[in-house]
Amino acid sequence: MNRLLQECSVAETHANISSTVLRRVTRRLARSLFIAAGLVAIGVSLAYGWPWSTDMEIQPSIQPQEDPRLPPPDTIPRHGKEPRMDLLEAAENLHNPVQPNATSIESGKRLFEIYCLVCHGPAARGDGPIARKLEEPPDDLTEESAVELTDGYIYTVIREGGTIMPPQAEGLSSRERWDVVNYLRSLQRKAEAR
Ligand code: HEC
């Protein structure tokens, strides 16, 4: 009887030991697999930028309603960006860099007819086809008071617009705005000669 008991407990101990070993091996295997999977995931993400973005909205471009990014530091804009100048400062300090030659006046005429004629009329007399529909009538730009405005002032009015007049900061480039100023001057000279 005693012997039988002894044999039983030895068998039990063997079973205990083998299940403990099995558990330990399984745990170690699981841990190694987990680490291996982690290393693979890190490797893939480094190599292919995973997780991949499926949303085109997330990108470093300028979104609608967002301010344009500032130019990189220590760079000088070659076209386009110009310093903001208020109307009175521009009237005094902003000088017309574009010669009023035939090319400039021709380009100004084409642009004036697209951007200004509807309100100011073909001869800039303030009698364009939609002039009467506006709350405030467009100025007659051949009047003495408009002739006396400086080129820098008119240029800035075109860029910034008025209460009713739409701004053309985006519609017309800097060069195009000066062309419109030159054409307007030619219209004023024509009106004066009459
Ligand atoms: C939608 C109509 C409209 C369009 C288009 C328009 N203007 Fe005007 N403009 C006006 C009105 C109205 C005024 C009177 C000021 C205001 O808008 O508050 C005016 C005023 C002006 C003045 C006088 C500003 C002052 O302070 O004395 C100038 C110069 C002028 N416009 C030039 C232009 C030129 C050049 C264009 C084309 C690039 C143009 N406008 C396009 C409606 C218009």
Residues whose N, C-alpha, C, O or C-beta is under 5 A from the ligand:
A	BS01	HEC	Y115 C116 C119 E136 P137 P138 D139 I154 V157 I158 G162 T163 I164 M165 P166 V180
